[in-house]
Amino acid sequence: MLCILNEDSPENIAKRLIDTDDDDNVIENLERGLKTDIKDVRYFISRYKKAFERIEHKYNIAGKTANVAAIEIIDTVIKPYCTTHGIEE
């Protein structure tokens, strides 16, 4: 198993949050503000940070575009795995 990490600041993560109901319908104009979201994101980051530190196989894509991250994962993880295990690409 490979864990893909995308680290970012709490502020940037909070800006991208989208609230949905149980049926995945977007909820507009919630009463809470960005400050509350940032506080919540900081809390979750602190809770999960230790768990992520213990993960042996991880790849951090922070600051990389999707294309660059995909190419790097293929070149540094998938191709070597296939070669080691005799799997053709």
N, C-alpha and C positions, 0 to 999 in steps of 0.2 A: 504494500500500500504506500502511496505517495501522497503526502499532504501538501496542497498548494496554498501558500500563504500570500495574502495581499495586504501588507501593513500600510496603514494610512493614519492620518491624524484624526482624533475624535471629531473635530470640526468638519472635516471633509466627509467623513462617514455620515455624520448627522444630516448634512445637506442632501445626501442622496437617499435618505430613508423615505419610503413610500408606505403610508398606512393603508391597510386593507381590512375588510371584514372577513368573516368566516368563508365567504364564497369568492374571495379574492377580488372583490370590487373595491376600487380606490375610494378612500374616504378623504374628502377635501376639508380644509379649514378646521382642523382640530384645535381645541382650546390651548393645548400646551404649545410652547414655543421652541425655538431652536436651542435656547439655553437648557431646557429640560432634556431635549434629545441628546445634546452634548454630554450632559451629566450622566444619562443612562448609558451612552456608549462608553464613556470612561469607566463606569462600573463594570460593564461586561468585559472590557479589555483587561482590567485588573483581575477579574475572576478566571479568565481563560488563559492568561499569559503563562502561568506555571504549567498548565497542561500542554500548551504548544511547545514549551521549552523541552519537554520530555519526549516529544515525537522524534524518532530516529531519522526517518526518511521524509524530508521536507524540502520544498523549493519555494523561495520567496520571489514573487513577481512584482513587488512594490516598485513603482515608478517605470514599469515597462509596458509597452503597448501589448495588446493581445497577440499580435503577429510575432513580435520579438520573443515574448514569453513562450509561445507555442514552439517556435524554432529551437529555442534553448532547451526546452524540456525534451523535445525529440532528440536533439544532438547529445545532450548530457545524461539523459536518463533512459529513454526508450531504446535508442540504437545500441548502447552498450549492453542493456539487458538482453536484447534479442541476440546479439553476438555471443554473449556468455552462455545463453541457453539454447543455441543452435536454431533460433527461430529466424526464418527468412522475412525480410521486410516486405 
